[in-house]
């Protein structure tokens, strides 16, 4: 899912002592690197689907999701910043295989939906960044609590749905193209977008608190987690809207 990947546990004690400190520019540069690491395998998996290699594409999609999840857990709970520069790109590559496969499956059902989701995601990221930079939305403790609680609630709903689907059941309405289902997707997209504020805040505070430069990778990783989640939710929302046309 998404945050709290970036949290305050690192801001309290991980100050740079001998190495160069973390910077916002450095985190942005590393985010671009991770996006490239994600894009290359995503294009590969996407092309496999339309070339007819469905079995291979499905294997890479599921494998990428599993490996990405494992790497994300290691990143979140690791206390060794020197590993971040290896783990973050590895996560991006794994997620690339997953995102490429998912995108292809959506594109096969709704032509043009991938481009629409990419544009919607990028617009949302830059819009939230503008709101953050203008201090229109601040990462206050109250807002942070609301975002984290909402994110955990969404994660719980998805977990319940996965368990129910294993028994051939489903949570009524919210995963369909009904008004309730569309409303749920809109809500999840908003929560994912608000998580970007927490990501931006972590990176900014990381610079202010002079975290070790290796945490630029951690900040970029957290931002990538949210962007991937936001993109997937955009796909789901657009699919539901297209199904009602």
C-alpha positions as CSV (number, residue, x, y, z in Angstrom):
1,X,0.0,0.0,0.0
2,X,1.7,3.2,1.1
3,X,2.8,5.1,4.1
4,X,3.6,5.3,6.9
5,X,6.8,4.2,5.0
6,X,8.3,7.6,5.8
7,X,7.9,8.4,9.5
8,X,9.6,10.3,12.3
9,X,11.6,7.5,13.7
10,X,14.6,8.4,11.5
11,X,14.3,12.1,12.2
12,X,14.9,11.8,15.9
13,X,18.4,10.4,16.0
14,X,19.9,9.7,12.5
15,X,21.8,13.0,12.1
16,X,24.7,13.1,9.7
17,X,27.9,13.3,11.7
18,X,30.8,12.7,9.3
19,X,29.2,12.4,5.9
20,X,27.3,15.0,3.8
21,X,23.7,15.6,4.9
22,X,20.6,14.7,3.0
23,X,19.1,17.3,0.7
24,X,15.8,17.8,-1.1
25,X,17.6,18.1,-4.5
26,X,19.4,14.8,-3.8
27,X,16.1,13.0,-2.9
28,X,14.5,14.4,-6.1
29,X,17.4,13.2,-8.2
30,X,17.2,9.7,-6.7
31,X,13.4,9.6,-7.2
32,X,14.1,10.2,-10.9
33,X,16.6,7.3,-10.9
34,X,14.0,5.1,-9.3
35,X,11.4,6.1,-11.8
36,X,13.8,5.0,-14.6
37,X,14.5,1.8,-12.8
38,X,10.7,1.1,-12.7
39,X,10.0,2.3,-16.3
40,X,12.3,-0.1,-18.1
41,X,11.0,-3.4,-16.6
42,X,7.4,-2.0,-16.8
43,X,7.7,-1.5,-20.6
44,X,9.2,-5.0,-20.9
45,X,6.3,-6.7,-19.1
46,X,3.8,-4.6,-20.8
47,X,5.2,-5.6,-24.2
48,X,5.1,-9.3,-23.3
49,X,1.4,-9.2,-22.8
50,X,0.7,-7.8,-26.2
51,X,3.2,-10.1,-27.8
52,X,1.2,-13.0,-26.5
53,X,3.6,-14.3,-23.8
54,X,0.9,-14.2,-21.1
55,X,2.4,-16.9,-18.9
56,X,5.7,-15.1,-18.7
57,X,4.1,-11.8,-18.1
58,X,1.9,-13.2,-15.3
59,X,4.9,-14.7,-13.6
60,X,6.9,-11.5,-13.8
61,X,3.9,-9.5,-12.5
62,X,3.2,-11.7,-9.5
63,X,6.9,-12.2,-8.8
64,X,7.5,-8.5,-9.0
65,X,4.7,-7.8,-6.5
66,X,6.1,-10.4,-4.1
67,X,9.7,-9.4,-4.3
68,X,8.8,-5.7,-4.2
69,X,6.8,-6.3,-1.0
70,X,9.6,-8.1,0.7
71,X,12.2,-5.5,-0.3
72,X,9.8,-2.8,1.0
73,X,9.6,-4.5,4.4
74,X,13.4,-4.7,4.6
75,X,13.7,-1.0,3.7
76,X,11.1,0.0,6.3
77,X,12.6,-2.0,9.2
78,X,16.3,-1.8,8.3
79,X,18.6,0.3,10.4
80,X,21.4,0.2,7.9
81,X,21.3,3.3,5.7
82,X,24.2,2.0,3.6
83,X,21.9,-0.6,2.2
84,X,19.3,1.9,1.0
85,X,21.1,2.7,-2.2
86,X,20.9,-1.0,-3.2
87,X,17.4,-1.8,-1.9
88,X,15.6,1.2,-3.3
89,X,16.6,0.5,-7.0
90,X,15.9,-3.2,-6.5
91,X,12.4,-2.3,-5.2
92,X,11.8,0.0,-8.2
93,X,12.8,-2.8,-10.6
94,X,10.5,-5.3,-9.0
95,X,7.6,-2.9,-8.9
96,X,8.3,-2.2,-12.6
97,X,7.5,-5.8,-13.5
98,X,4.4,-5.6,-11.4
99,X,3.2,-2.2,-12.7
100,X,3.9,-3.2,-16.3
101,X,1.9,-6.4,-16.1
102,X,-1.1,-4.7,-14.3
103,X,-1.0,-1.9,-16.8
104,X,-1.2,-4.3,-19.7
105,X,-4.1,-6.2,-18.3
106,X,-6.1,-2.9,-17.8
107,X,-5.1,-1.6,-21.3
108,X,-6.3,-4.9,-22.9
109,X,-9.8,-4.2,-21.5
110,X,-9.9,-0.4,-21.7
111,X,-7.8,1.0,-24.6
112,X,-6.0,4.2,-23.6
113,X,-6.5,3.8,-19.9
114,X,-2.8,3.6,-19.1
115,X,-2.0,6.9,-20.6
116,X,-4.9,8.5,-18.9
117,X,-3.8,7.0,-15.5
118,X,-0.2,8.2,-16.1
119,X,-1.3,11.7,-16.8
120,X,-3.7,11.8,-13.9
121,X,-1.0,10.5,-11.6
122,X,1.6,13.1,-12.7
123,X,-0.9,15.9,-12.5
124,X,-1.8,14.9,-9.0
125,X,1.8,14.6,-7.8
126,X,2.7,18.1,-9.1
127,X,-0.6,19.5,-7.8
128,X,0.1,18.1,-4.3
129,X,3.7,19.4,-4.5
130,X,2.4,22.8,-5.3
131,X,0.0,22.8,-2.4
132,X,2.8,21.7,-0.1
133,X,5.3,24.2,-1.3
134,X,2.7,27.0,-1.0
135,X,2.0,25.8,2.5
136,X,-1.7,25.4,1.7
137,X,-1.6,21.9,3.1
138,X,0.8,21.3,6.0
139,X,1.7,18.0,7.5
140,X,0.4,18.7,11.0
141,X,0.1,16.0,13.6
142,X,-3.7,16.0,13.2
143,X,-3.6,15.7,9.5
144,X,-0.8,13.0,9.8
145,X,-3.0,11.0,12.1
146,X,-6.0,11.2,9.8
147,X,-4.0,10.2,6.8
148,X,-2.3,7.2,8.6
149,X,-5.6,6.0,10.0
150,X,-7.3,6.3,6.7
151,X,-4.4,4.4,4.9
152,X,-4.5,1.6,7.5
153,X,-8.3,1.4,7.1
154,X,-8.0,1.1,3.3
155,X,-5.3,-1.6,3.7
156,X,-7.6,-3.5,6.1
157,X,-10.4,-3.4,3.5
158,X,-8.1,-4.8,0.8
159,X,-6.9,-7.6,3.1
160,X,-10.4,-8.5,4.0
161,X,-11.3,-8.6,0.3
162,X,-8.3,-10.8,-0.5
163,X,-9.4,-13.3,2.2
164,X,-13.0,-13.2,1.1
165,X,-12.1,-13.8,-2.6
166,X,-10.2,-16.9,-1.5
167,X,-13.6,-18.3,-0.5
168,X,-15.4,-17.0,-3.6
169,X,-16.9,-14.0,-1.8
170,X,-16.5,-10.3,-2.1
171,X,-17.2,-7.1,-0.1
172,X,-20.5,-5.8,-1.6
173,X,-20.5,-2.8,-4.0
174,X,-17.1,-1.2,-3.3
175,X,-15.1,-3.2,-5.9
176,X,-17.8,-2.8,-8.6
177,X,-18.5,0.1,-11.0
178,X,-21.5,1.1,-8.9
179,X,-21.8,4.6,-7.5
180,X,-20.6,3.2,-4.1
181,X,-17.6,1.5,-5.8
182,X,-16.7,4.7,-7.7
183,X,-17.0,6.7,-4.5
184,X,-14.7,4.3,-2.7
185,X,-12.1,4.6,-5.4
186,X,-12.3,8.4,-5.3
187,X,-11.8,8.2,-1.6
188,X,-8.7,5.9,-1.9
189,X,-7.2,8.2,-4.6
190,X,-7.6,11.2,-2.3
191,X,-5.9,9.3,0.6
192,X,-3.1,8.2,-1.7
193,X,-2.6,11.8,-2.9
194,X,-2.6,13.1,0.7
195,X,0.2,10.6,1.5
196,X,2.3,12.6,-0.9
197,X,2.2,15.4,1.6
198,X,3.8,13.1,4.3
199,X,6.4,12.1,1.8
200,X,7.3,15.7,0.9
201,X,7.4,16.6,4.6
202,X,9.7,13.7,5.4
203,X,12.2,14.8,2.7
204,X,12.1,18.4,3.8
205,X,12.5,17.6,7.5
206,X,15.3,15.1,6.6
207,X,17.2,18.0,5.1
208,X,16.5,20.3,8.0
209,X,17.5,17.6,10.5
210,X,20.7,16.8,8.5
211,X,20.0,13.1,8.1
212,X,22.8,11.1,6.5
213,X,22.9,11.4,2.7
214,X,21.9,7.8,2.3
215,X,18.4,8.8,3.5
216,X,17.9,10.5,0.2
217,X,17.3,6.9,-1.1
218,X,14.9,6.3,1.7
219,X,12.9,9.4,0.9
220,X,12.9,8.6,-2.8
221,X,11.7,5.0,-2.0
222,X,8.8,6.3,0.2
223,X,7.8,8.6,-2.6
224,X,7.9,5.8,-5.1
225,X,5.7,3.6,-2.9
226,X,3.0,6.3,-2.9
227,X,3.3,7.1,-6.6
228,X,2.9,3.4,-7.5
229,X,-0.1,3.1,-5.2
230,X,-1.7,6.3,-6.6
231,X,-1.2,5.1,-10.2
232,X,-2.8,1.7,-9.5
233,X,-5.8,3.4,-7.8
234,X,-6.1,5.8,-10.8
235,X,-6.3,2.7,-13.1
236,X,-9.0,1.2,-10.9
237,X,-11.0,4.4,-10.8
238,X,-10.8,5.0,-14.5
239,X,-11.8,1.4,-15.2
240,X,-14.9,1.8,-13.1
241,X,-15.8,5.0,-14.8
242,X,-15.2,3.5,-18.3
243,X,-17.4,0.5,-17.4
244,X,-20.4,2.8,-16.7
245,X,-20.2,4.5,-20.1
